Amino acid sequence: MNLPESSSRGSGWGSDGTEALDGSRELPGQDERWTGSQERAKGFLNLNLESRGFKARHTRGYGELTGEELTEEMRRASTAGDYPRLREILKIMVQERGGNPSRKHYQALLLANTSAQQGSAAETVGILQDMEDAGITPDSASYHAVLRVLAVHPDHLLRRQILEELRQRWFSISAEGWHDVILGLLRDKQVEFAIETLQNTQQGGVSIAPWLYDLLIYNLCDIGEYDEALSILQLRVNNGEELISGTVWYYFLDSASRDLHYPATLYAWRKRVEANFLNPPSGICLNVLNTAARHGDFYLATDVIRVLGNRNQTVQLHHYEALVESCLPSDLRTAFILLTHMTSAGMPPTDHSTRAIFLHLRQSPRLPQTALSILRDLREQNRFIPIEAVNVIIESYIDHDRLDAALETYKTLHTLCPSGPFTTTFNLLFRGCRGRKDVAMFLASEMVMLKISPDALTYDRLILVCMEDLSDRDYMEDAWRYFEEMRGAGWWPRPGTAMAMAKRSCHVGDERVWRLQGDDDEEPGIEKSVLKKVVEEEWTTEKGGNLTSRNLEMMDAEDQ
């Protein structure tokens, strides 16, 4: 039996253009069609295995075995996918003992192709072609052997052809055959078709093996189809399957929590972790904690903290932050209580720790007042209120354009927070002072009195406040004064602020606009070409006359 050169032989096998594996099928001096049993036996053994990297072996005494023993050895070699060994046995059975190639010999060759290293779908096509040339019609066992090969070496065209021939010849597919079909679809990454085939197989009364369910869950997790994987896992549990692989549960929980899929994560956690069947590593615990925080499940989040605490792992700042997020939107009070716990545990919250609270408070203008009442109640219970808890309320008032309410909160801050305001507190208030320069100046004097040092954002927002006070004819003077103080401290305004300052300076004909030009290598000011374009487009000649032209000429000279 030799392998076909291509599918152009006129047969339906390998009609997709399968490549030849052994070269020409012709025997010297013979027509390529089978002419007799002797020629058939010679062609049967003409397997050019050496060209495929297989080394010939000695017969190891196979010639001394009886026919039944050789048949058993053939079966073992076929099951093991040992092509060289199978070739030696078939050589003795067909060539040396004068036997004719039969269906069982071809089936042995087909099954040998299930070897992941030595088999292939292309070689299977060649064997089927040889069977047709030899006048041997495949039976149900032969078709099932091909399905098993395609479970290892997927080929959707050949699989479709085999299934169609099984249907046309009224051969039923066994349970193992359907498993091979589904496995081949999974290897071919046709997951949806595999699920559909599995469902149809179940409806036909075929029992699905646990290992196939496991493999399907792995594949579904790999492509992010957690809803489908969850439904399969729930089906198995509801059907009373108790010995689901622990590795499957682990992989399912790891994948679902990493992608923040809440239903799948919650189900796996309750079934395995709460039941003490699984003790996940800290990385998975953190993923589950983030999932609980994202979906507001405070119970799940606290249970994760319990698991971490049982292994004597210190609860860190990011764990608390996830807990705070998990409280919202249902339990604002608990979120603020957690902020007080963070301070007591030696991990004071940061501005980032209150982002979830801020996003919640900005949803309604009434919520900041509710939050302020909660803080007052907690303070009456002698809890230490961190300044970040007050700051997030001030920030939410500013976001709702309620500067007066934010100022009232600031004025009563000393009753809530013994530490007093920080630079961040004033920066938040300055943000709400657009058009209220008087309030900004009051707050600036408060910073001086309390000896609170400004930062770059403080100066930046003061500059913006000064530029928007159009009632003052010299409003740019205060803006430039803060700019000079800022530069003296080694800071630059933010890009948007610097650009706004340049345009306003042009509108009043202020030649100090050139101070906003930064050094291309060291200073982050406005690039020379950009500033030049702004001056050309925005300059007002009511003040300064030809000042712009003169400066532009100087810049052109410098460029040359």
KOLKESE-939628 format. One record per residue (C-alpha): residue number from 1; residue in one letter; x, y negated, z. Coordinates in pm, 1 decimal, padded with zeros to 6 digits, always signed. Each point is the difference from the previous one (the first is absolute). Layout:
% residues N
NUM,A,X,Y,Z;
...
//
This chain:
% residues 560
1,M,+00000.0,+00000.0,+00000.0;
2,N,+00160.1,-00330.0,-00100.9;
3,L,-00131.6,-00347.8,+00056.2;
4,P,-00156.2,-00208.0,-00278.4;
5,E,+00183.9,-00275.8,-00176.4;
6,S,-00299.9,-00231.9,-00008.5;
7,S,-00375.0,+00002.7,-00013.4;
8,S,+00000.8,-00040.4,-00378.1;
9,R,-00040.1,+00377.8,-00032.6;
10,G,-00371.8,-00048.4,-00054.5;
11,S,-00109.4,+00111.2,+00344.9;
12,G,-00193.9,-00199.6,+00250.6;
13,W,+00263.3,+00057.2,+00272.5;
14,G,+00223.9,-00297.3,+00060.1;
15,S,-00178.2,-00212.9,-00258.4;
16,D,+00135.2,-00305.1,+00177.2;
17,G,+00344.0,+00064.5,-00153.6;
18,T,+00172.2,+00212.0,+00265.0;
19,E,+00375.9,+00016.1,-00056.3;
20,A,+00163.6,+00330.5,-00088.7;
21,L,+00211.6,+00163.0,+00267.2;
22,D,+00190.7,+00268.7,-00185.0;
23,G,+00046.5,-00111.1,-00358.3;
24,S,-00129.6,+00194.3,-00300.5;
25,R,-00249.8,+00283.1,+00041.2;
26,E,+00118.0,+00188.3,-00310.3;
27,L,+00196.2,+00322.2,+00032.0;
28,P,+00276.4,+00043.8,-00258.8;
29,G,-00148.6,+00141.9,-00315.9;
30,Q,-00350.2,+00009.7,+00142.9;
31,D,-00314.3,-00200.0,-00061.5;
32,E,-00094.5,-00212.7,+00299.2;
33,R,-00331.6,+00186.6,+00046.7;
34,W,+00003.7,+00318.4,+00206.4;
35,T,+00035.5,+00301.5,-00233.1;
36,G,+00022.7,+00287.7,+00243.4;
37,S,+00064.6,+00114.6,+00353.1;
38,Q,+00377.9,+00020.2,-00042.3;
39,E,+00028.0,-00354.9,-00133.6;
40,R,-00237.2,-00114.1,+00271.2;
41,A,+00218.7,+00156.2,+00266.8;
42,K,+00308.7,-00170.7,-00140.0;
43,G,-00174.0,-00338.3,-00012.7;
44,F,-00133.6,+00051.1,+00347.9;
45,L,+00352.7,+00009.9,+00137.7;
46,N,+00135.9,-00283.5,-00212.2;
47,L,-00021.7,-00248.3,+00290.8;
48,N,+00284.0,-00247.8,-00037.9;
49,L,+00034.2,-00048.0,+00374.6;
50,E,+00364.9,-00097.4,-00015.9;
51,S,-00092.3,-00316.4,-00189.6;
52,R,-00220.3,-00093.3,+00295.8;
53,G,+00282.0,+00040.3,+00250.6;
54,F,-00082.9,+00352.4,+00122.6;
55,K,+00292.5,+00236.3,+00042.7;
56,A,-00036.0,+00364.2,-00098.3;
57,R,+00026.8,+00258.4,+00276.3;
58,H,+00083.3,+00365.7,+00013.6;
59,T,-00293.6,+00234.6,+00011.6;
60,R,+00096.8,+00108.1,+00351.3;
61,G,-00117.7,+00352.7,-00062.0;
62,Y,-00342.1,-00088.6,-00141.8;
63,G,+00050.1,+00267.3,-00266.0;
64,E,-00013.6,+00264.7,+00271.5;
65,L,-00344.0,-00109.8,+00121.4;
66,T,-00321.8,+00170.1,-00092.9;
67,G,-00271.6,-00176.2,-00196.6;
68,E,-00202.4,-00073.0,+00311.8;
69,E,+00306.3,-00137.8,+00177.5;
70,L,+00084.7,-00219.7,-00297.7;
71,T,-00357.5,-00129.3,-00006.5;
72,E,+00028.7,-00090.3,+00369.1;
73,E,+00334.2,-00171.3,-00061.6;
74,M,-00159.5,-00188.6,-00289.5;
75,R,-00278.0,-00118.6,+00229.5;
76,R,+00248.6,-00117.1,+00262.7;
77,A,+00215.3,-00183.2,-00253.5;
78,S,-00307.1,-00162.4,-00148.7;
79,T,-00126.5,-00114.7,+00339.3;
80,A,+00342.8,-00137.2,+00088.7;
81,G,+00027.1,-00182.3,-00334.1;
82,D,+00330.9,+00173.7,-00068.9;
83,Y,+00025.2,-00017.6,-00378.6;
84,P,+00344.1,+00165.8,-00043.0;
85,R,-00099.8,+00290.8,+00220.3;
86,L,-00334.8,+00034.1,-00178.1;
87,R,+00176.6,-00001.3,-00337.5;
88,E,+00226.0,+00288.9,+00104.7;
89,I,-00294.8,+00204.7,+00120.0;
90,L,-00201.0,-00064.8,-00318.0;
91,K,+00303.9,+00088.7,-00209.8;
92,I,+00007.9,+00344.0,+00158.1;
93,M,-00377.5,+00049.8,-00017.9;
94,V,-00042.0,-00109.7,-00361.3;
95,Q,+00330.2,+00034.5,-00182.9;
96,E,+00178.8,+00288.5,+00171.8;
97,R,-00306.9,+00211.1,+00082.8;
98,G,-00190.0,-00082.7,-00318.7;
99,G,-00306.2,-00152.7,+00159.9;
100,N,-00220.7,-00249.8,-00180.1;
101,P,-00056.3,-00348.9,+00142.1;
102,S,-00331.3,+00001.4,+00177.7;
103,R,-00224.3,-00249.5,+00172.0;
104,K,+00154.3,+00076.9,+00338.7;
105,H,+00343.7,-00090.1,-00131.2;
106,Y,-00123.2,-00334.8,-00128.3;
107,Q,-00183.1,-00065.7,+00325.7;
108,A,+00323.9,+00062.7,+00186.5;
109,L,+00173.7,-00256.9,-00218.0;
110,L,-00284.9,-00247.6,+00055.1;
111,L,+00012.1,+00036.4,+00377.1;
112,A,+00377.6,-00038.3,-00001.8;
113,N,-00059.2,-00354.2,-00127.5;
114,T,-00136.4,-00097.6,+00340.4;
115,S,+00362.1,-00045.0,+00103.2;
116,A,+00054.5,-00370.8,+00058.4;
117,Q,+00359.9,+00022.5,-00123.7;
118,Q,-00021.3,+00251.3,-00285.8;
119,G,-00356.7,-00030.1,-00129.2;
120,S,-00171.2,-00260.0,-00215.1;
121,A,-00329.1,-00069.3,-00172.1;
122,A,+00178.1,-00003.1,-00335.3;
123,E,+00129.8,+00354.5,+00047.5;
124,T,-00348.7,+00111.7,+00101.9;
125,V,-00127.9,-00127.0,-00332.8;
126,G,+00268.3,+00206.0,-00172.6;
127,I,-00099.6,+00317.8,+00182.2;
128,L,-00364.3,-00051.8,-00092.2;
129,Q,+00104.7,-00049.8,-00360.7;
130,D,+00195.3,+00327.1,+00011.4;
131,M,-00305.9,+00179.2,+00133.8;
132,E,-00206.5,-00129.9,-00287.8;
133,D,+00265.6,+00098.3,-00252.7;
134,A,+00016.0,+00345.3,+00155.3;
135,G,-00375.1,+00038.9,-00029.1;
136,I,-00049.0,+00010.4,+00377.6;
137,T,-00300.1,-00198.6,+00119.4;
138,P,+00037.8,-00159.9,+00343.5;
139,D,-00236.1,+00132.7,+00262.1;
140,S,-00129.5,-00169.2,+00314.3;
141,A,+00316.4,+00086.3,+00194.1;
142,S,+00214.8,-00158.1,-00271.5;
143,Y,-00203.2,-00319.8,+00007.6;
144,H,+00020.4,-00013.8,+00378.0;
145,A,+00376.1,+00048.4,-00022.0;
146,V,+00016.6,-00304.9,-00227.6;
147,L,-00210.3,-00200.3,+00245.5;
148,R,+00245.5,+00093.4,+00272.2;
149,V,+00290.0,-00118.0,-00216.0;
150,L,-00179.4,-00330.1,-00066.7;
151,A,-00040.1,-00049.2,+00374.1;
152,V,+00380.7,-00022.8,+00012.7;
153,H,+00071.4,-00149.7,-00344.5;
154,P,-00304.2,-00217.4,-00082.4;
155,D,-00105.4,-00044.2,-00361.3;
156,H,-00348.4,-00144.0,-00033.9;
157,L,-00037.1,+00095.7,-00367.6;
158,L,+00085.0,+00363.6,+00059.9;
159,R,-00217.2,+00009.9,+00311.9;
160,R,-00296.3,-00133.8,-00196.0;
161,Q,+00055.2,+00258.8,-00272.8;
162,I,+00020.9,+00288.0,+00249.1;
163,L,-00318.9,-00107.7,+00177.9;
164,E,-00180.5,-00031.5,-00332.3;
165,E,+00105.5,+00348.6,-00110.5;
166,L,-00109.3,+00142.9,+00334.0;
167,R,-00339.7,-00160.6,-00051.0;
168,Q,-00033.4,+00118.3,-00359.9;
169,R,+00090.8,+00357.0,+00094.9;
170,W,-00233.1,+00001.3,+00299.7;
171,F,+00281.0,+00065.7,+00245.6;
172,S,-00073.2,-00118.8,+00352.0;
173,I,+00268.8,-00184.6,+00189.5;
174,S,+00096.1,+00147.9,+00333.9;
175,A,+00033.2,-00197.7,+00321.6;
176,E,+00378.4,+00011.9,-00034.5;
177,G,-00032.9,-00119.3,-00357.9;
178,W,-00200.8,-00304.7,+00107.1;
179,H,+00260.4,-00073.0,+00264.8;
180,D,+00265.8,+00009.3,-00270.1;
181,V,-00204.9,-00233.6,-00220.3;
182,I,-00045.6,-00252.9,+00280.5;
183,L,+00364.9,+00025.7,+00100.3;
184,G,+00106.9,-00062.5,-00358.8;
185,L,-00223.6,-00308.0,-00017.6;
186,L,+00155.4,-00134.4,+00318.4;
187,R,+00350.4,+00056.2,-00134.7;
188,D,-00111.7,-00179.1,-00315.9;
189,K,-00115.8,-00294.0,+00217.9;
190,Q,-00359.9,+00043.8,-00115.1;
191,V,-00127.6,-00034.9,+00355.3;
192,E,-00354.2,-00110.7,-00084.2;
193,F,-00045.0,+00289.2,-00241.5;
194,A,+00144.4,+00235.0,+00262.3;
195,I,-00256.3,-00119.6,+00257.1;
196,E,-00282.7,+00041.1,-00250.5;
197,T,+00118.0,+00351.4,-00085.5;
198,L,+00029.7,+00086.6,+00368.9;
199,Q,-00354.9,-00119.8,+00069.1;
200,N,-00137.8,+00199.2,-00293.5;
201,T,+00193.9,+00304.6,+00116.5;
202,Q,-00146.5,-00031.9,+00349.2;
203,Q,-00349.7,-00028.3,-00142.3;
204,G,+00067.8,+00322.0,-00187.6;
205,G,+00056.6,+00179.5,+00329.6;
206,V,+00379.5,+00012.8,-00010.3;
207,S,+00171.3,-00044.1,+00335.7;
208,I,+00285.2,-00249.7,-00011.7;
209,A,+00322.2,+00097.6,+00177.1;
210,P,+00126.0,-00238.0,+00273.2;
211,W,+00333.1,-00053.7,-00173.5;
212,L,-00177.0,-00145.8,-00303.8;
213,Y,-00193.6,-00240.1,+00221.3;
214,D,+00329.1,-00099.1,+00161.0;
215,L,+00162.6,-00066.7,-00334.9;
216,L,-00299.3,-00202.6,-00114.5;
217,I,+00014.2,-00217.6,+00311.6;
218,Y,+00371.1,-00061.9,-00054.8;
219,N,-00064.4,-00109.9,-00357.1;
220,L,-00290.9,-00224.0,+00095.5;
221,C,+00208.8,-00170.9,+00267.7;
222,D,+00280.0,-00053.5,-00248.5;
223,I,-00229.4,-00196.7,-00231.7;
224,G,-00178.5,-00184.6,+00281.6;
225,E,-00337.5,+00177.5,-00033.5;
226,Y,-00056.2,+00021.8,+00374.9;
227,D,-00378.9,+00004.3,-00017.2;
228,E,+00005.9,+00317.6,-00208.1;
229,A,+00272.2,+00156.2,+00216.5;
230,L,-00201.8,-00085.2,+00311.0;
231,S,-00314.9,+00160.3,-00140.1;
232,I,+00190.5,+00322.7,-00075.6;
233,L,+00152.7,+00004.7,+00347.5;
234,Q,-00338.4,-00063.3,+00162.2;
235,L,-00154.9,+00277.1,-00209.8;
236,R,+00261.5,+00246.7,+00119.8;
237,V,-00049.5,-00099.7,+00363.4;
238,N,-00379.8,+00012.1,-00027.5;
239,N,+00022.4,+00345.6,-00157.1;
240,G,+00178.3,+00123.9,+00310.2;
241,E,+00351.2,+00024.6,-00140.0;
242,E,+00217.6,-00019.4,+00310.0;
243,L,+00345.4,+00074.0,-00136.6;
244,I,+00054.3,-00301.5,-00222.2;
245,S,+00372.6,-00053.7,-00032.1;
246,G,+00146.4,-00243.6,+00250.8;
247,T,+00223.1,-00128.9,-00278.3;
248,V,-00308.6,-00095.9,-00200.2;
249,W,-00141.4,-00193.2,+00295.1;
250,Y,+00333.5,-00173.8,+00053.6;
251,Y,+00035.4,-00097.8,-00365.8;
252,F,-00361.7,-00114.9,-00015.5;
253,L,+00033.4,-00222.0,+00308.2;
254,D,+00336.4,-00136.8,-00109.5;
255,S,-00118.5,-00089.9,-00350.5;
256,A,-00338.7,-00142.6,+00098.8;
257,S,+00136.8,-00214.2,+00284.1;
258,R,+00285.2,-00126.9,-00215.9;
259,D,-00255.6,-00126.8,-00252.9;
260,L,-00228.1,-00131.9,+00281.0;
261,H,-00289.8,+00227.4,-00100.4;
262,Y,-00215.9,-00023.5,+00309.7;
263,P,-00253.9,+00289.9,-00035.6;
264,A,+00269.1,+00256.7,-00083.9;
265,T,+00235.1,-00126.6,+00270.5;
266,L,-00272.1,+00000.8,+00265.1;
267,Y,-00115.9,+00352.0,-00090.1;
268,A,+00348.9,+00151.0,+00009.2;
269,W,+00085.9,-00180.7,+00324.8;
270,R,-00311.0,+00124.0,+00177.5;
271,K,+00026.9,+00356.1,-00125.6;
272,R,+00369.5,+00050.6,+00063.2;
273,V,+00152.5,-00262.2,+00227.6;
274,E,-00283.0,-00047.9,+00249.5;
275,A,-00036.6,+00378.1,+00014.2;
276,N,+00374.2,+00027.7,+00078.0;
277,F,+00073.1,+00213.1,-00306.3;
278,L,+00233.2,-00261.5,-00146.3;
279,N,+00245.7,-00240.0,+00158.9;
280,P,+00083.8,-00240.0,-00284.3;
281,P,+00330.2,-00187.3,-00011.8;
282,S,+00018.4,-00368.1,+00082.4;
283,G,-00000.1,-00101.0,-00365.5;
284,I,-00338.6,+00161.9,-00061.0;
285,C,-00129.6,-00144.0,+00328.3;
286,L,+00092.4,-00347.9,-00117.0;
287,N,-00177.3,+00058.8,-00332.4;
288,V,-00310.9,+00118.5,+00184.6;
289,L,+00022.3,-00303.9,+00227.8;
290,N,+00016.2,-00231.2,-00301.5;
291,T,-00296.2,+00180.1,-00155.6;
292,A,-00202.2,-00042.4,+00319.1;
293,A,+00095.3,-00367.0,+00015.9;
294,R,-00096.2,-00060.0,-00361.7;
295,H,-00344.4,+00153.9,+00053.8;
296,G,-00068.2,-00130.0,+00351.1;
297,D,-00001.2,+00336.9,+00181.8;
298,F,+00118.7,-00089.8,+00348.8;
299,Y,-00064.9,+00352.1,+00133.0;
300,L,+00229.0,+00158.7,-00259.3;
301,A,+00266.5,-00265.8,+00061.2;
302,T,+00002.7,+00055.8,+00376.7;
303,D,+00019.6,+00376.4,-00053.0;
304,V,+00310.4,-00051.3,-00212.6;
305,I,+00151.9,-00204.2,+00282.3;
306,R,-00086.2,+00287.6,+00235.6;
307,V,+00188.3,+00246.7,-00218.6;
308,L,+00299.5,-00229.8,-00019.6;
309,G,-00007.5,-00049.9,+00376.4;
310,N,-00004.7,+00374.3,+00064.9;
311,R,+00340.5,+00031.9,-00161.3;
312,N,+00141.7,-00284.3,+00211.9;
313,Q,+00030.5,-00230.3,-00298.2;
314,T,-00005.4,-00369.5,+00084.8;
315,V,-00296.5,-00184.3,-00145.9;
316,Q,+00145.3,-00280.0,-00210.5;
317,L,-00126.2,-00332.0,-00128.8;
318,H,-00126.5,+00133.8,-00332.5;
319,H,-00202.0,+00265.0,+00184.6;
320,Y,-00176.5,-00270.4,+00199.0;
321,E,-00060.6,-00203.4,-00314.3;
322,A,-00169.5,+00296.2,-00163.5;
323,L,-00214.7,+00044.8,+00310.4;
324,V,-00103.1,-00365.2,-00013.5;
325,E,-00099.4,+00037.5,-00363.5;
326,S,-00198.4,+00315.6,+00075.2;
327,C,-00215.9,-00188.9,+00251.4;
328,L,-00136.1,-00234.8,-00261.6;
329,P,-00257.5,-00097.0,-00093.0;
330,S,-00195.6,+00188.9,+00264.4;
331,D,+00188.2,-00087.9,+00321.8;
332,L,+00163.2,-00343.7,+00009.3;
333,R,+00036.2,+00008.9,+00378.0;
334,T,+00209.6,+00316.7,-00005.7;
335,A,+00222.3,-00154.2,-00266.6;
336,F,+00082.0,-00292.7,+00232.9;
337,I,+00047.5,+00237.0,+00294.7;
338,L,+00259.7,+00186.6,-00205.7;
339,L,+00184.6,-00328.7,-00055.4;
340,T,+00023.7,-00041.9,+00377.6;
341,H,+00120.5,+00359.3,+00037.2;
342,M,+00272.7,-00060.2,-00257.0;
343,T,+00134.9,-00285.6,+00209.3;
344,S,-00015.3,+00204.0,+00320.4;
345,A,+00184.2,+00286.5,-00172.8;
346,G,+00289.1,-00229.2,-00087.8;
347,M,-00093.1,-00025.5,-00369.4;
348,P,-00159.7,-00343.5,-00039.1;
349,P,-00210.6,-00035.4,-00313.2;
350,T,+00118.1,-00198.2,-00298.2;
351,D,-00194.9,-00202.9,-00253.3;
352,H,-00011.9,+00314.8,-00213.2;
353,S,-00164.8,+00187.8,+00286.8;
354,T,-00306.6,-00225.1,-00018.7;
355,R,-00058.5,+00015.8,-00376.4;
356,A,-00282.9,+00249.9,+00033.4;
357,I,-00169.8,-00220.5,+00260.5;
358,F,+00036.4,-00309.5,-00218.7;
359,L,-00154.1,+00177.7,-00299.9;
360,H,-00291.8,+00093.8,+00220.0;
361,L,-00047.7,-00346.0,+00153.5;
362,R,-00001.4,-00174.9,-00335.5;
363,Q,-00310.7,+00193.3,-00105.8;
364,S,-00233.9,-00223.5,+00202.0;
365,P,+00029.2,-00352.1,+00150.6;
366,R,-00152.3,+00133.4,+00324.1;
367,L,+00261.1,+00267.8,+00060.0;
368,P,+00282.4,-00230.8,+00124.3;
369,Q,-00222.5,-00121.2,+00283.4;
370,T,-00081.9,+00361.3,+00088.2;
371,A,+00370.6,+00080.1,+00007.9;
372,L,+00070.0,-00300.0,+00223.0;
373,S,-00265.6,+00119.3,+00246.7;
374,I,+00164.0,+00343.9,+00007.3;
375,L,+00336.7,-00153.3,+00084.4;
376,R,-00152.1,-00201.8,+00281.7;
377,D,-00157.3,+00313.8,+00147.2;
378,L,+00330.7,+00185.8,-00023.2;
379,R,+00179.4,-00287.5,+00168.0;
380,E,-00250.4,+00007.5,+00287.1;
381,Q,+00099.5,+00366.5,+00043.0;
382,N,+00359.0,-00121.7,+00056.5;
383,R,+00121.6,+00142.6,-00329.5;
384,F,+00301.3,-00166.8,-00161.1;
385,I,-00114.0,-00162.6,-00323.4;
386,P,+00276.1,-00024.0,-00263.1;
387,I,+00022.9,-00322.7,-00196.4;
388,E,-00054.9,+00197.3,-00323.3;
389,A,-00354.9,+00078.3,+00115.9;
390,V,-00077.7,-00372.1,+00031.3;
391,N,+00182.2,-00083.3,-00322.0;
392,V,-00213.4,+00236.1,-00206.4;
393,I,-00314.3,-00172.9,+00129.0;
394,I,+00142.9,-00343.1,-00088.8;
395,E,+00096.3,+00135.9,-00341.0;
396,S,-00351.9,+00128.4,-00062.1;
397,Y,-00150.1,-00337.0,+00099.8;
398,I,+00232.0,-00171.0,-00248.9;
399,D,-00100.3,+00250.6,-00266.2;
400,H,-00364.1,-00095.6,+00059.9;
401,D,+00091.5,-00373.2,-00027.5;
402,R,-00077.5,-00059.0,+00366.3;
403,L,+00297.0,-00208.1,+00109.0;
404,D,-00187.7,-00149.0,+00297.8;
405,A,-00074.9,+00348.3,+00139.2;
406,A,+00363.4,+00097.3,-00051.8;
407,L,+00112.8,-00311.9,+00191.3;
408,E,-00237.2,+00078.9,+00286.3;
409,T,+00147.1,+00349.6,+00017.4;
410,Y,+00348.3,-00151.8,+00008.1;
411,K,-00096.4,-00236.1,+00282.8;
412,T,-00125.2,+00291.3,+00213.3;
413,L,+00289.4,+00223.9,-00095.5;
414,H,+00174.1,-00044.2,+00336.2;
415,T,-00298.1,+00161.9,+00174.9;
416,L,+00034.8,+00312.4,-00213.3;
417,C,+00369.5,+00037.0,-00066.8;
418,P,+00254.2,-00098.5,+00268.5;
419,S,+00282.4,+00004.1,-00253.1;
420,G,-00147.1,-00297.6,-00180.4;
421,P,+00009.0,-00074.9,-00373.9;
422,F,+00280.6,+00096.5,-00235.6;
423,T,+00118.3,-00151.4,-00326.0;
424,T,-00236.5,+00235.0,-00184.2;
425,T,-00294.3,-00150.0,+00189.8;
426,F,+00077.2,-00349.7,-00126.9;
427,N,+00071.8,+00120.7,-00351.8;
428,L,-00348.4,+00149.8,-00013.9;
429,L,-00152.2,-00327.7,+00120.7;
430,F,+00203.6,-00205.1,-00249.6;
431,R,-00143.6,+00217.0,-00273.2;
432,G,-00345.9,-00131.4,+00086.2;
433,C,+00106.4,-00366.9,+00013.7;
434,R,-00034.0,-00073.4,-00369.4;
435,G,-00147.4,-00349.5,-00012.0;
436,R,+00037.6,-00038.2,+00379.1;
437,K,+00341.0,-00158.2,+00039.7;
438,D,-00100.2,-00143.3,+00337.9;
439,V,-00053.6,+00350.3,+00139.3;
440,A,+00328.2,+00118.8,-00149.3;
441,M,+00189.4,-00283.6,+00165.3;
442,F,-00163.9,+00084.2,+00332.9;
443,L,+00107.6,+00360.1,-00033.5;
444,A,+00352.8,-00104.4,-00099.4;
445,S,+00024.8,-00209.7,+00315.7;
446,E,-00124.4,+00301.4,+00199.3;
447,M,+00284.8,+00207.5,-00140.0;
448,V,+00250.0,-00265.2,+00104.4;
449,M,-00148.8,-00024.6,+00347.4;
450,L,-00003.4,+00379.3,+00048.6;
451,K,+00351.8,+00026.9,-00148.0;
452,I,-00112.4,+00247.7,-00262.0;
453,S,+00241.1,+00010.2,-00292.3;
454,P,-00144.3,-00030.0,-00350.2;
455,D,+00090.0,+00237.6,-00279.0;
456,A,+00004.7,-00035.0,-00378.8;
457,L,-00374.3,+00066.6,-00026.6;
458,T,-00071.6,-00274.7,+00252.9;
459,Y,+00179.5,-00262.6,-00210.1;
460,D,-00151.2,+00137.0,-00319.3;
461,R,-00356.4,-00039.4,+00125.9;
462,L,+00069.0,-00342.8,+00148.1;
463,I,+00124.6,-00114.4,-00340.8;
464,L,-00321.0,+00126.2,-00160.8;
465,V,-00213.3,-00177.5,+00261.8;
466,C,+00183.9,-00330.1,-00056.0;
467,M,-00032.3,+00017.8,-00378.0;
468,E,-00375.9,+00048.5,+00022.6;
469,D,-00059.3,-00306.7,+00217.6;
470,L,-00075.0,-00236.6,-00287.7;
471,S,-00141.6,-00262.7,+00240.0;
472,D,+00358.5,-00089.8,+00091.4;
473,R,+00168.8,-00205.7,-00273.7;
474,D,+00337.8,+00130.6,+00110.7;
475,Y,-00111.7,+00357.7,+00051.2;
476,M,+00307.0,+00132.4,-00180.2;
477,E,+00233.3,-00162.6,+00254.5;
478,D,-00101.8,+00242.5,+00275.5;
479,A,+00020.5,+00289.9,-00245.9;
480,W,+00356.9,-00098.6,-00094.9;
481,R,+00092.5,-00045.7,+00364.5;
482,Y,-00106.3,+00356.6,+00079.2;
483,F,+00178.5,+00117.9,-00315.0;
484,E,+00326.8,-00153.4,+00118.0;
485,E,-00037.2,+00156.7,+00345.2;
486,M,-00071.4,+00329.8,-00164.5;
487,R,+00306.4,-00022.7,-00223.0;
488,G,+00209.2,-00095.1,+00300.1;
489,A,-00100.9,+00329.3,+00160.8;
490,G,+00105.1,+00188.6,-00313.2;
491,W,-00350.1,+00074.9,-00132.1;
492,W,-00180.2,-00071.7,-00326.6;
493,P,-00373.9,-00038.0,-00058.6;
494,R,-00181.9,+00285.8,-00162.2;
495,P,-00002.9,-00015.1,-00383.4;
496,G,-00361.2,-00114.1,-00018.3;
497,T,+00053.9,-00270.4,+00259.9;
498,A,+00315.2,-00125.7,-00174.3;
499,M,-00184.1,-00020.7,-00333.2;
500,A,-00292.2,-00189.1,+00157.2;
501,M,+00245.4,-00239.2,+00162.2;
502,A,+00173.7,-00061.1,-00332.6;
503,K,-00326.9,-00082.9,-00176.9;
504,R,-00118.0,-00233.1,+00277.2;
505,S,+00336.5,-00177.4,-00004.1;
506,C,-00031.3,-00048.5,-00374.4;
507,H,-00349.0,-00142.4,+00041.3;
508,V,+00131.0,-00275.8,+00228.5;
509,G,+00323.6,-00053.7,-00192.6;
510,D,+00223.7,+00125.2,+00279.7;
511,E,+00350.2,+00072.4,-00127.0;
512,R,+00064.9,+00224.7,+00298.0;
513,V,-00164.9,+00268.4,-00210.9;
514,W,+00351.1,+00096.9,-00117.1;
515,R,+00082.2,+00116.8,+00352.1;
516,L,-00226.0,+00296.9,-00064.1;
517,Q,+00243.0,+00130.1,-00259.0;
518,G,+00178.7,+00306.1,+00128.9;
519,D,+00338.2,+00139.1,-00080.1;
520,D,-00047.0,+00291.5,-00239.0;
521,D,+00248.2,+00210.2,+00193.4;
522,E,-00052.4,-00088.7,+00365.8;
523,E,-00311.9,-00207.7,+00069.6;
524,P,-00356.1,+00120.6,-00068.0;
525,G,-00137.3,-00338.6,-00114.0;
526,I,-00171.4,-00071.3,-00330.7;
527,E,+00205.8,+00096.2,-00301.4;
528,K,+00142.3,-00299.9,-00189.6;
529,S,-00177.8,+00071.8,-00329.0;
530,V,-00330.9,+00055.5,+00174.7;
531,L,+00029.9,-00319.4,+00206.7;
532,K,+00094.0,-00197.6,-00309.0;
533,K,-00313.0,+00120.8,-00178.9;
534,V,-00217.1,-00089.5,+00301.2;
535,V,+00143.4,-00353.5,+00008.1;
536,E,-00057.9,-00045.9,-00373.8;
537,E,-00363.5,+00110.1,+00029.3;
538,E,-00102.2,-00142.7,+00337.9;
539,W,+00190.0,-00325.6,+00042.2;
540,T,-00212.1,-00314.5,+00044.9;
541,T,+00167.5,-00321.3,-00121.3;
542,E,-00195.0,-00233.8,+00228.6;
543,K,+00293.0,+00030.8,+00242.2;
544,G,+00354.5,+00050.2,-00108.8;
545,G,-00025.3,-00124.8,-00360.2;
546,N,+00275.4,+00163.6,-00201.4;
547,L,+00132.9,+00193.4,+00300.5;
548,T,-00108.5,+00329.4,-00148.9;
549,S,+00159.9,-00064.4,-00333.3;
550,R,+00324.2,-00101.1,+00165.5;
551,N,+00009.0,+00310.6,+00215.1;
552,L,-00091.0,+00220.6,-00290.2;
553,E,+00281.8,-00148.3,-00205.7;
554,M,+00241.1,+00067.3,+00285.1;
555,M,-00118.1,+00360.9,+00020.7;
556,D,+00042.0,+00042.2,-00375.3;
557,A,+00352.7,-00134.4,+00026.7;
558,E,+00075.7,+00247.5,+00280.5;
559,D,-00132.5,+00285.2,-00210.9;
560,Q,+00234.2,-00096.8,-00282.5;
//
